[in-house]
Amino acid sequence: MSKRKGKKGKKKIKGKREEPIEKAEENEVREEYGTTTGMPEGIDVWWDDFEKLEVDGKLDLLYNTFAREEEEEFWEDLFGAVDEVFNDLATKKRVEEGIKLLETLKEQRPVQYMADYMYYDYYRLHYYAPQGEKERMNEIIKHFEGDPEKGVDYIAVALDIFRLYGMAEETSELSRKAYKKLKNSEEIMSWGIDELNQRAIFCAIREYITSLNYGAEEAERAFLTDLKGLDVWDEEPATLDNERLQNTVKTLRGEIKRDWKREDFLISNANYVDNVYLFVTEFIRYLHIEKSFEWVTGDLFFELIMKYFGEIEERKGGFFFSYSEESLNAYLGSYFDFLSLNDAKGMAGLKAHEFFSSFMHQKGIIRDKELRKIERVIEELNVPLRKLYERNTWKYRFLEAWR
């Protein structure tokens, strides 16, 4: 009875057989337990024992089971038990014991661990990232490298976690390797590949604008080569003189100063699309310079901001950056559905809009009254999120650094 609950978000993979989220119900015939006698009722007996126990007893039973030799069919069915115990421990503020369980499984049963590594590494990423565990992060990246198609949904989650904690090197390494391995895959949705490409391109830009040799001919050649490897140009000539690229680089560097007006962001303005892009790009620089955020965290905030404003249906007075409680509530809900892997990203969403509304006010794009209204809406929506934070603080440590 495998209980893979709450692990699978929307698939970026097409044409592949999905593993069941729940393999069996209580009355379904289970696989063999794998005893030396091959008794078919063995797995049923194991599960009956497991389900009668409290969390500490279940934990002991799992440790004892790890130490035994069992047939493969048994291990295929055991994932749900490990997952259940980990979540029970995490809910009881005993996440360290849950992580120890996963590390023990990885050490004693490496084959079985790697069969479901994406799910286990999902927990380990959330736990180790705020501790800056570089060695653990590199290990997890190598797991994804082995079969990126299998773990593509979790690669996206890993990139979110890396960006939430400002882990630029890890973001760059994983996004580049995943994109280059998957860009020609027929099993991955094109938008999933595009997301990987966008992450990798931003990392290339970040590395260029922070280079000590920025602007030098050697640095420009290296930057051009880097972007070529990421397929920035399709049929047009590969050149750094591309207007959008130059505007992006110079905006992030602070070399272009613009005197924005509210009218620049009215959808009736012929240039509003470009204006929106450049303004939110300025927001990335604002976060880095004035709030000390890593550039890759700013890139995540850019994504969160553009997702909200790109999906709202009504804009007051034709103003692109329009807020409403209903729209923000729906926006947050998209990150917290039952099978979502993106709850951490959702927790960051309101904070991103809190910073962005303040940035707009600072730039004179919204008035005092508008800012206060946005702040009230954000505060109301924060109430249920605080309860979620209290239950799962271990997953949302990044919020502590943003206060």
WONOR-V437745 format. One record per pair of residues at least 24 apart in sequence whose ideal C-beta (glycine too) atoms are under 10 Angstrom apart, sorted by sequence separation. I is the first residue (numbers start at 1). GAP is how many residues later the second one is. If there is no record, write none. Layout:
<<I & GAP> <I & GAP>>
This chain:
<<1 & 24> <46 & 24> <58 & 24> <61 & 24> <62 & 24> <99 & 24> <137 & 24> <155 & 24> <175 & 24> <176 & 24> <258 & 24> <307 & 24> <308 & 24> <353 & 24> <354 & 24> <1 & 25> <26 & 25> <98 & 25> <99 & 25> <102 & 25> <118 & 25> <137 & 25> <174 & 25> <175 & 25> <176 & 25> <201 & 25> <204 & 25> <256 & 25> <257 & 25> <277 & 25> <280 & 25> <328 & 25> <353 & 25> <354 & 25> <1 & 26> <58 & 26> <59 & 26> <98 & 26> <117 & 26> <118 & 26> <148 & 26> <152 & 26> <174 & 26> <175 & 26> <200 & 26> <201 & 26> <204 & 26> <223 & 26> <251 & 26> <256 & 26> <279 & 26> <280 & 26> <308 & 26> <1 & 27> <43 & 27> <58 & 27> <59 & 27> <78 & 27> <99 & 27> <117 & 27> <151 & 27> <155 & 27> <172 & 27> <173 & 27> <175 & 27> <176 & 27> <200 & 27> <203 & 27> <247 & 27> <251 & 27> <304 & 27> <307 & 27> <350 & 27> <351 & 27> <2 & 28> <42 & 28> <43 & 28> <46 & 28> <50 & 28> <95 & 28> <99 & 28> <137 & 28> <145 & 28> <171 & 28> <172 & 28> <175 & 28> <176 & 28> <204 & 28> <250 & 28> <251 & 28> <254 & 28> <307 & 28> <350 & 28> <353 & 28> <354 & 28> <1 & 29> <2 & 29> <42 & 29> <55 & 29> <56 & 29> <59 & 29> <98 & 29> <99 & 29> <114 & 29> <117 & 29> <118 & 29> <122 & 29> <125 & 29> <129 & 29> <141 & 29> <145 & 29> <148 & 29> <149 & 29> <152 & 29> <171 & 29> <174 & 29> <175 & 29> <200 & 29> <201 & 29> <248 & 29> <251 & 29> <252 & 29> <276 & 29> <277 & 29> <280 & 29> <350 & 29> <1 & 30> <43 & 30> <47 & 30> <50 & 30> <51 & 30> <55 & 30> <58 & 30> <59 & 30> <75 & 30> <82 & 30> <113 & 30> <117 & 30> <121 & 30> <137 & 30> <140 & 30> <144 & 30> <148 & 30> <152 & 30> <172 & 30> <173 & 30> <200 & 30> <201 & 30> <244 & 30> <247 & 30> <248 & 30> <251 & 30> <252 & 30> <276 & 30> <323 & 30> <43 & 31> <46 & 31> <47 & 31> <50 & 31> <58 & 31> <78 & 31> <82 & 31> <95 & 31> <96 & 31> <122 & 31> <126 & 31> <130 & 31> <138 & 31> <148 & 31> <171 & 31> <172 & 31> <200 & 31> <201 & 31> <243 & 31> <247 & 31> <250 & 31> <251 & 31> <254 & 31> <304 & 31> <350 & 31> <351 & 31> <33 & 32> <42 & 32> <46 & 32> <53 & 32> <55 & 32> <56 & 32> <95 & 32> <114 & 32> <118 & 32> <119 & 32> <122 & 32> <125 & 32> <129 & 32> <137 & 32> <138 & 32> <141 & 32> <145 & 32> <148 & 32> <149 & 32> <171 & 32> <172 & 32> <198 & 32> <200 & 32> <208 & 32> <249 & 32> <251 & 32> <252 & 32> <253 & 32> <254 & 32> <349 & 32> <350 & 32> <35 & 33> <36 & 33> <38 & 33> <47 & 33> <51 & 33> <55 & 33> <56 & 33> <79 & 33> <83 & 33> <86 & 33> <90 & 33> <103 & 33> <106 & 33> <114 & 33> <117 & 33> <118 & 33> <121 & 33> <125 & 33> <128 & 33> <129 & 33> <132 & 33> <134 & 33> <137 & 33> <141 & 33> <144 & 33> <145 & 33> <148 & 33> <149 & 33> <152 & 33> <197 & 33> <244 & 33> <248 & 33> <251 & 33> <252 & 33> <276 & 33> <323 & 33> <34 & 34> <36 & 34> <43 & 34> <47 & 34> <50 & 34> <54 & 34> <55 & 34> <75 & 34> <78 & 34> <82 & 34> <86 & 34> <117 & 34> <118 & 34> <130 & 34> <131 & 34> <132 & 34> <140 & 34> <144 & 34> <147 & 34> <148 & 34> <169 & 34> <172 & 34> <196 & 34> <197 & 34> <215 & 34> <244 & 34> <247 & 34> <251 & 34> <254 & 34> <276 & 34> <323 & 34> <351 & 34> <34 & 35> <35 & 35> <36 & 35> <43 & 35> <46 & 35> <50 & 35> <59 & 35> <66 & 35> <118 & 35> <119 & 35> <122 & 35> <125 & 35> <126 & 35> <129 & 35> <130 & 35> <132 & 35> <134 & 35> <138 & 35> <142 & 35> <152 & 35> <168 & 35> <171 & 35> <172 & 35> <197 & 35> <214 & 35> <254 & 35> <321 & 35> <350 & 35> <34 & 36> <35 & 36> <55 & 36> <75 & 36> <76 & 36> <79 & 36> <83 & 36> <87 & 36> <90 & 36> <118 & 36> <121 & 36> <122 & 36> <125 & 36> <129 & 36> <134 & 36> <137 & 36> <138 & 36> <141 & 36> <145 & 36> <149 & 36> <152 & 36> <156 & 36> <159 & 36> <163 & 36> <248 & 36> <252 & 36> <321 & 36> <349 & 36> <33 & 37> <34 & 37> <55 & 37> <63 & 37> <67 & 37> <75 & 37> <79 & 37> <82 & 37> <83 & 37> <86 & 37> <90 & 37> <106 & 37> <117 & 37> <118 & 37> <121 & 37> <125 & 37> <128 & 37> <129 & 37> <137 & 37> <141 & 37> <144 & 37> <148 & 37> <149 & 37> <150 & 37> <152 & 37> <155 & 37> <159 & 37> <162 & 37> <323 & 37> <32 & 38> <33 & 38> <34 & 38> <56 & 38> <59 & 38> <63 & 38> <66 & 38> <74 & 38> <75 & 38> <78 & 38> <82 & 38> <126 & 38> <129 & 38> <149 & 38> <168 & 38> <169 & 38> <215 & 38> <307 & 38> <347 & 38> <32 & 39> <34 & 39> <35 & 39> <55 & 39> <59 & 39> <62 & 39> <66 & 39> <70 & 39> <72 & 39> <76 & 39> <118 & 39> <122 & 39> <126 & 39> <149 & 39> <153 & 39> <156 & 39> <160 & 39> <163 & 39> <168 & 39> <209 & 39> <214 & 39> <321 & 39> <346 & 39> <31 & 40> <32 & 40> <33 & 40> <34 & 40> <65 & 40> <72 & 40> <75 & 40> <76 & 40> <79 & 40> <83 & 40> <118 & 40> <125 & 40> <148 & 40> <152 & 40> <155 & 40> <156 & 40> <159 & 40> <205 & 40> <209 & 40> <215 & 40> <31 & 41> <32 & 41> <33 & 41> <34 & 41> <56 & 41> <59 & 41> <63 & 41> <66 & 41> <67 & 41> <75 & 41> <79 & 41> <129 & 41> <152 & 41> <155 & 41> <159 & 41> <208 & 41> <209 & 41> <279 & 41> <280 & 41> <304 & 41> <308 & 41> <347 & 41> <1 & 42> <31 & 42> <32 & 42> <55 & 42> <59 & 42> <62 & 42> <63 & 42> <66 & 42> <67 & 42> <70 & 42> <168 & 42> <209 & 42> <210 & 42> <279 & 42> <303 & 42> <304 & 42> <307 & 42> <343 & 42> <346 & 42> <347 & 42> <1 & 43> <30 & 43> <31 & 43> <34 & 43> <55 & 43> <62 & 43> <65 & 43> <66 & 43> <72 & 43> <152 & 43> <156 & 43> <205 & 43> <209 & 43> <210 & 43> <252 & 43> <323 & 43> <30 & 44> <31 & 44> <33 & 44> <65 & 44> <152 & 44> <155 & 44> <159 & 44> <201 & 44> <205 & 44> <208 & 44> <209 & 44> <265 & 44> <276 & 44> <304 & 44> <305 & 44> <308 & 44> <309 & 44> <321 & 44> <31 & 45> <32 & 45> <63 & 45> <125 & 45> <208 & 45> <209 & 45> <275 & 45> <276 & 45> <300 & 45> <304 & 45> <307 & 45> <308 & 45> <321 & 45> <343 & 45> <347 & 45> <1 & 46> <31 & 46> <66 & 46> <202 & 46> <206 & 46> <209 & 46> <252 & 46> <272 & 46> <304 & 46> <319 & 46> <328 & 46> <30 & 47> <31 & 47> <183 & 47> <201 & 47> <205 & 47> <272 & 47> <273 & 47> <301 & 47> <304 & 47> <305 & 47> <309 & 47> <319 & 47> <323 & 47> <351 & 47> <355 & 47> <148 & 48> <183 & 48> <267 & 48> <272 & 48> <300 & 48> <301 & 48> <304 & 48> <305 & 48> <308 & 48> <322 & 48> <325 & 48> <329 & 48> <336 & 48> <344 & 48> <347 & 48> <348 & 48> <351 & 48> <354 & 48> <1 & 49> <180 & 49> <266 & 49> <268 & 49> <269 & 49> <303 & 49> <304 & 49> <321 & 49> <324 & 49> <325 & 49> <328 & 49> <332 & 49> <336 & 49> <343 & 49> <347 & 49> <350 & 49> <1 & 50> <176 & 50> <179 & 50> <180 & 50> <202 & 50> <265 & 50> <267 & 50> <268 & 50> <301 & 50> <302 & 50> <305 & 50> <323 & 50> <324 & 50> <327 & 50> <328 & 50> <331 & 50> <332 & 50> <346 & 50> <348 & 50> <352 & 50> <179 & 51> <180 & 51> <266 & 51> <267 & 51> <269 & 51> <297 & 51> <301 & 51> <305 & 51> <319 & 51> <323 & 51> <325 & 51> <326 & 51> <329 & 51> <344 & 51> <347 & 51> <348 & 51> <351 & 51> <179 & 52> <266 & 52> <267 & 52> <300 & 52> <301 & 52> <304 & 52> <325 & 52> <328 & 52> <329 & 52> <332 & 52> <336 & 52> <343 & 52> <344 & 52> <347 & 52> <351 & 52> <23 & 53> <24 & 53> <176 & 53> <265 & 53> <266 & 53> <267 & 53> <321 & 53> <324 & 53> <325 & 53> <328 & 53> <332 & 53> <343 & 53> <344 & 53> <23 & 54> <176 & 54> <265 & 54> <266 & 54> <298 & 54> <301 & 54> <302 & 54> <305 & 54> <316 & 54> <323 & 54> <344 & 54> <348 & 54> <175 & 55> <262 & 55> <265 & 55> <267 & 55> <297 & 55> <301 & 55> <323 & 55> <325 & 55> <344 & 55> <23 & 56> <24 & 56> <263 & 56> <264 & 56> <265 & 56> <325 & 56> <19 & 57> <23 & 57> <262 & 57> <265 & 57> <298 & 57> <22 & 58> <262 & 58> <21 & 59> <262 & 59> <19 & 60> <293 & 62> <291 & 64> <287 & 65> <290 & 65> <291 & 67> <287 & 68> <290 & 68> <291 & 68> <283 & 69> <286 & 69> <287 & 69> <290 & 69> <286 & 70> <7 & 72> <283 & 72> <286 & 72> <287 & 72> <290 & 72> <283 & 73> <286 & 73> <2 & 74> <2 & 75> <4 & 75> <5 & 75> <1 & 76> <2 & 76> <3 & 76> <4 & 76> <7 & 76> <209 & 76> <280 & 76> <283 & 76> <286 & 76> <1 & 77> <2 & 77> <3 & 77> <6 & 77> <279 & 77> <282 & 77> <283 & 77> <286 & 77> <2 & 78> <3 & 78> <5 & 78> <206 & 78> <210 & 78> <1 & 79> <2 & 79> <3 & 79> <4 & 79> <5 & 79> <280 & 79> <1 & 80> <2 & 80> <3 & 80> <4 & 80> <279 & 80> <283 & 80> <2 & 81> <3 & 81> <6 & 81> <279 & 81> <282 & 81> <2 & 82> <5 & 82> <202 & 82> <206 & 82> <3 & 84> <279 & 84> <210 & 85> <209 & 86> <279 & 86> <206 & 88> <207 & 88> <206 & 89> <205 & 90> <206 & 90> <203 & 92> <206 & 92> <202 & 93> <203 & 93> <206 & 93> <202 & 94> <205 & 94> <265 & 95> <202 & 96> <203 & 96> <19 & 97> <199 & 97> <202 & 97> <201 & 98> <202 & 98> <262 & 98> <199 & 100> <202 & 100> <260 & 100> <265 & 100> <198 & 101> <199 & 101> <202 & 101> <262 & 101> <264 & 101> <297 & 101> <261 & 102> <262 & 102> <263 & 102> <260 & 103> <261 & 103> <262 & 103> <198 & 104> <199 & 104> <259 & 104> <260 & 104> <261 & 104> <262 & 104> <297 & 104> <198 & 105> <258 & 105> <259 & 105> <260 & 105> <262 & 105> <297 & 105> <195 & 108> <293 & 108> <7 & 109> <292 & 109> <293 & 109> <8 & 110> <7 & 111> <8 & 111> <291 & 111> <4 & 112> <7 & 112> <6 & 113> <2 & 114> <4 & 115> <7 & 115> <175 & 121> <171 & 123> <171 & 124> <172 & 124> <171 & 125> <166 & 126> <168 & 126> <170 & 126> <171 & 126> <166 & 127> <167 & 127> <168 & 127> <169 & 127> <166 & 128> <168 & 128> <171 & 128> <165 & 129> <166 & 129> <167 & 129> <168 & 129> <171 & 129> <163 & 130> <164 & 130> <166 & 130> <167 & 130> <163 & 131> <165 & 131> <166 & 131> <168 & 131> <162 & 132> <163 & 132> <164 & 132> <165 & 132> <166 & 132> <16 & 133> <163 & 133> <164 & 133> <16 & 134> <162 & 134> <163 & 134> <166 & 134> <162 & 135> <163 & 135> <13 & 136> <16 & 136> <163 & 136> <164 & 136> <12 & 137> <13 & 137> <159 & 137> <163 & 137> <13 & 138> <162 & 138> <163 & 138> <13 & 139> <161 & 139> <12 & 140> <13 & 140> <159 & 140> <160 & 140> <163 & 140> <11 & 141> <12 & 141> <159 & 141> <11 & 142> <10 & 143> <12 & 143> <160 & 143> <9 & 144> <12 & 144> <160 & 144> <8 & 145> <9 & 145> <7 & 146> <8 & 146> <10 & 146> <7 & 147> <9 & 147> <9 & 148> <12 & 170> <14 & 171> <15 & 171> <16 & 171> <13 & 172> <14 & 172> <15 & 172> <16 & 172> <14 & 173> <15 & 173> <13 & 174> <14 & 174> <12 & 175> <13 & 175> <14 & 175> <12 & 176> <13 & 176> <14 & 176> <11 & 177> <12 & 177> <11 & 178> <12 & 178> <14 & 178> <10 & 179> <12 & 179> <13 & 179> <12 & 180> <164 & 180> <11 & 181> <12 & 181> <160 & 181> <164 & 181> <10 & 182> <160 & 182> <163 & 182> <12 & 183> <161 & 183> <164 & 183> <12 & 184> <157 & 184> <160 & 184> <161 & 184> <164 & 184> <156 & 185> <157 & 185> <160 & 185> <163 & 185> <156 & 186> <157 & 186> <154 & 187> <157 & 187> <153 & 188> <157 & 188> <160 & 188> <156 & 189> <129 & 215> <126 & 217> <126 & 218> <122 & 219> <125 & 219> <119 & 222> <118 & 223> <164 & 232> <165 & 232> <166 & 232> <164 & 233> <165 & 233> <161 & 234> <164 & 234> <163 & 235> <164 & 235> <166 & 235> <165 & 236> <161 & 237> <164 & 237> <164 & 238> <130 & 264> <130 & 265> <126 & 266> <129 & 266> <130 & 266> <131 & 266> <127 & 267> <130 & 267> <126 & 268> <127 & 268> <129 & 268> <130 & 268> <126 & 269> <129 & 269> <125 & 270> <126 & 270> <127 & 270> <130 & 270> <123 & 271> <126 & 271> <130 & 271> <123 & 272> <126 & 272> <99 & 295> <98 & 296> <93 & 297> <95 & 297> <93 & 298> <95 & 298> <96 & 298> <93 & 299> <95 & 299> <91 & 300> <93 & 300> <94 & 300> <95 & 300> <90 & 301> <91 & 301> <93 & 301> <90 & 302> <90 & 303> <90 & 304> <90 & 305> <21 & 317> <21 & 318> <9 & 326> <10 & 327> <9 & 328> <10 & 329> <9 & 330> <10 & 330> <6 & 331> <8 & 331> <9 & 331> <10 & 331> <6 & 332> <7 & 332> <8 & 332> <9 & 332> <10 & 332> <5 & 333> <6 & 333> <7 & 333> <8 & 333> <9 & 333> <5 & 334> <6 & 334> <7 & 334> <9 & 334> <4 & 335> <6 & 335> <6 & 337>>
